[in-house]
């Protein structure tokens, strides 16, 4: 497993995880509209930038995102290591009349891709966090990008991914308590939660993508501030991110020029205060004194590590630490200065932590019926997903800038 890559996991399952099976122009247009909103509004990369741009996408899977970029006028080079995806990609481009935009389709992953060409935009979504160390793929991107070129990545953020890890831990405990198979256990525990949101993939796909996926683990998740630091050291600046990695409340004279080091320092400070926001999936910005912020940030880090350990040992020594940390964090939030859109947002995160505390306490009692009753009926549990997926756009610096 140590040397296996994410695409090997999906090859073994004989599935393409993001295949949307688009058949009509209307289906593709609806998806493109969602992507336009993401890229224009949140990532500050309007589709006009893609017109006649040389775009390299790593890990396109079946190619839906590549179709959208091509529809915006991009010349696409695709590097997809799963050979089963290649016929789908080629069929897609032909079906939608975009074959002339597919300039290259390589059977390669990030580290194995070789090209003398340089690109205006690199896109790598969903898997890039599993390519470690992070400096490896950042170095590849820097080599392949033109100066001032953009790299777009999405990844599992370490603290935003807490609830994904918690669901995996609950699922592991449920399997151990019931002795039932993974799918049956998951439906028993999470059917109501799954049905509470709109989705295009099946429950079985979610089981494979998250609950049973060996790469959805703390050791792969990236800390946002550490990622920004690594990108800075490789010669990149932050262009945009979602959630925002720059402090949008920062104010200074427009002619003042901040050094790259100062920009990074301000971003890291902002990200440190955003850790609870990432965990909760809503604005819960820590505005108190530095020592109080540090204490909550440290408690979140410990909580994430301990809940991850429960995935391997549901009833091990980390379980009592998880229940204690959930209770401690719940009480700390009540006494901490937090900037939120509404007081109800703070009440919601408190209720959510209380819900998970009760679930893990029931696991500690080996009370399977209580665990199931809570996961199937507690609104705080059902409605909470956190903010696991983050997008980051980095820009390659000009030499000397």
N, C-alpha and C positions, 0 to 999 in steps of 0.2 A: 504493500500500500504506500510506503514512503516514497517510491519513485513513480507511482501512478499519477496521471494527470486527469483533470476533470473530464476532458473529452473521452478518455478511456472508460470512465464510469458510464457515460451515456452510450458509448459504443456497445458496452456489455449489455445494457438494457435494451438495445436495438430500437432506440427512439431518438427523435430530434426534439429537444425540450421546448423550443420556441415555435415549432411549426404551426402557422396560423391557417394553412390550407385556404388561402385567398383564391377565389375563383372569378370574382367580378371586379371591374374598375371601382365600383361603389365601395366594396370592402377595402380595397387598397386605399382609396381616397379617405375613408373614415380613419384608417390607421395613420395615414400621412398627416391628417389634421391633428391627431394627438401628438405626433412627433413635432409638428410645427410649433405647437404650444410649448412643448418642452424646450426645444432649441431656441426659439425666438424669445420667449418670455422669461424662462428660468436660466438658460445657459448663455444668453446674449450672443447667439450664433444664428442670425436669420438665414433662411434658405437661400437668399441671394448670394451668400458667401460660397455656396456649393456650386454655383453656376460655372461650368468648365473647370472646376477645381479637380486636382488629382487627389483622390481619396483612397486611402488604404484602410480596410476594415479587417481586424483580426477576429476570428471566431464568429463569423456571421451566422453560423448554424444553417438554417434553411433559407436565409437571405431576405427576410422581410424588411429589415432596416436598410439593407443595401438597395432594395427596390425603391424605397423612399428617397434615398440620397440620389440615385440615378434619375428619378423623376424630377428632382430639383436641378438636374443638369450636371451632376458630377460624373467624372470618369472613374469607374470603380476597379480597384484591385482588391481581391478577396483572398485571404489566407485562412483556410479552414482545414484543420487536421483530420476531421472525421470524413472519411471518403464516402460514407453513406449520404452525406449532405449534398455532394456535388451535383448529382442528377436533379435534385429538387431545385437547386439554385439555377441551373441552366434552363430547366423547364419554366421556372418562374419568369426569368428575364425574357425568354422567348414568348411566353403567354401574354405578357404585358407590353410587348413591342419595344423592349429596352436592351436587346442583345448587343447593340452597338456600343452601349455604355459599359458593358462588362469587358474590361480590357485584359484582365488576368484573373485566373482562378487557380491558386496554388494549394497543393496538399502539404501544408506546413503549419506549425504553431508559431507562437511569437519568437521563441528562441531559435527555431529552425529556419525561419524565413530569411532568404537571401535576395537582395536586389541592389543594383547600382542606381536605381531611380530614387528621386526624392519627392516627397509628397507635401501637399498643402495642409491636409487634415488626416489624422489617424483616429480611428474609432475602435474601441475595445470595451464592450459592455458585458457585464454579468459574470465573467469568469476571471478577469485579470487579477483579482486578489489572490487567486490560487497559484499564480506564478511568483515564486519567491526564491531569493529575496527580491524585494520591490525594485532595488537598484538595477536588477537585470533587465526588466522590461522598460524601465525609464531610460536606460542606456540605449536600448534598441530604438525606442521612439526618437531619442535625440539624434541618433545617427541617420534615421530615415526621413526626418522632417526638414523642410526648408526653414531658414530663419524666419521668425515671426509666424511659423506654422502652429496649428493647434492640435492637441491630443485630447480626445474625449474619452473618459472612462467612467464606468459605474462599478460599484463594488460594495461588499458588505462592510459597513463601518462597525468598529468593535463594540461601541456602546449602544448604537442604534440597533444592533443585532441581539440585544439582551433577550427580548421576548421570543425571538426565533429559537435561541438556545433553551429558554425556559420551556417552550413547547416540546422541544426534543427531549428534555429531561423528564417532563411529565409523561410523554409517550413511552420512554424507556421504562419508567416506573410502572406504567399501566400494563406493558407487556409482561413485566416480571410478576406483577400481582395476579394477572388473569391467566397467564400462560397461553394467550391467544396470539394468532399471527398479527403481523404489523398492520395490515390494512384493516382488519376487523377491530383491532384496538384503537386505531386512529379514528375510525368512524364512531365508535362508542364514545370517545372522548371529545372529538372536535367537530362532529357533524353540524351542530348548531352554529358554531363559530364560522365554519366554512360557508354555510348558507346565508350568513349575515351580510356578505359583501358580493358585489357583481364580479364575475370572473369569466375568463375565456378558456382556461385550462381545466382539466378534470381534477377531481379529488385525488385520484390515483397519481396524477402528475405531480400534484403538490406533495404527496407522500414521498415520491421519489426525489423531487427537487429540494425538499427541505428536511423532512423528518428522518429520512433514511440516507440522506446525502452525506458522505463522510467528509466533504469539504465545507459543510456548514458547521464550522467549529471555530472556537476562539483562536486557535493557533494560526488560522488563515486570515481572520478578520483584521482589517487595517485600522489603526488609529489615525483619525483625520489629520491631527497636528503632525504626527510622525511622517505621514505621506507627503504633506506639504513641505516639510523640512527636507525630505529625500529629493523631492522634485526641484526644490531650490538649489540644492547642492549639485544636481545634475544639469543645471543651466536652464531651468524653467521658471516662469512666473505664473501665479494664479491669475487666470482670466475670469473665471466664474465658477460657481458651484451651486448645487441644490442638495440640501439646505445651504444657505449662504455661509461661505467661509470667511468673508470679509465683514467687519463690523459696520453694518449699515447706519449705525448711529454716529459713526466717526465724522467729525467736521473739522476742516482746516481750509486755508486759503487755496484756491484752485491752482495758483502758480507755485505753490510749495511742492517740491519734488522729494518724495521719500525714496530712500535707498531700498534696494531689494531686501537687504537684511532687516530694515525697519518695517517694511511691509510684512515680512514673515513674522516678525516679533508681534506685531499687532494682530495678525491673523491667529497665531498660536494662543494669544491671550483670549481672544474672542472664542476660539474653539474650546478652550478649557472651561469657560463659563457656559458653553452650550451643551455640555455633556448630558445634563438632565433633559434638555430639550430633545436631544437625539434619542435618548432612552424612551421618552414618553411619546415621541411623535407629534409634539405640539410645542408652541413657544412656552418654555419654562426657564427663562434666562436667569442665571445666578448673578445677582447684582450686589450681593453683600460684600463684606470685607474679605480680603484675600485668603485669610486662614479658614474662614467658614466655607468658602468655595473649594479650597483645597481638601477640606475634610469630606465634603460631599462627593467630590470627584474621586477621592481615594476609596470611599465606601462603594461607589458604583463599580470601580475597577475590581475590587475584591469580590463583589457580588457576581459579576460576570464570570470571573474565573471559577468561582465555586459552583455556579449553576452548570457551567460547561463540564466540570468534573463529574457531576451527577449523571451525565449522559452515559458514561462508562460504568458508574457505580451508583445506581439510584438510591441505595440505602446506606451509602458509605459515610465517611466522616465529614464530607462537605454538606450533607443534608441539614444538620442542625445549624451550620453556619449560614446557610441560605435563608432559613426561616428567621434566624436572629437578625441577619442583615436587612431583610425585607422590612421587618418591624422597626429597626433602627432608622432606615432611610425614610420610612413613612413618617416617623416622628420628627426627624430632622427637617423635612420639607415644611412641616407645620410651623417651624420656628425660624425659617430662613427667608431672607429677602429675595423674592422671585418676581421677575417681570413677566406677566402673562397677559393675554388679551382680555381675560375675564377671570374673576375669582373661581368660577366653576371649573376652569381648566386645572387649577391647583387641587380642587376637590376631586376631580376626575383621576388625577395621578395618584392621589392618596387612596382613593377607593380601589384603584387597580392594584396597587402594591398590597393593600389589605386582602384583596381577592386572591392574589398569588400566594400571600402568606398563609391563608387558610387552606389552599390547595396543597402546598408543600407540607403543612402541618398534618394534613390528612394522610399524605404519603408516609410521613414519619410514623403514623399510627397503623400503617398498612391497611387503611380503611378504603378499599377500592370503591364501594358504593358512594361514599362521601366525595371522593375525588370526581367520579363521574357526574354526580348531582351538581357539583360546583361548576364543572367545565361546560355542562349542558344548559345551565340556567342562569348563572351569574352574569348580569349585563356588563359589569366592569371587565370581566374576563373576555366575554364574547366580542366586545367592541374595541379591544386594544390589540394593535399590531406593531406599535413602535415605528421607528424610522430606519429599517435595516439597510435599504438601498440608497446610496449616495451617488451623486454625479459630480465629477470634477473636470473642469476644462483648464488645461495648462498651455502656456504659450512659450515656444522656444525663443530664448533671448538672442538678439543680435550679439555677435562678439563685441566685447567692450562696453556693452550697455548695462 
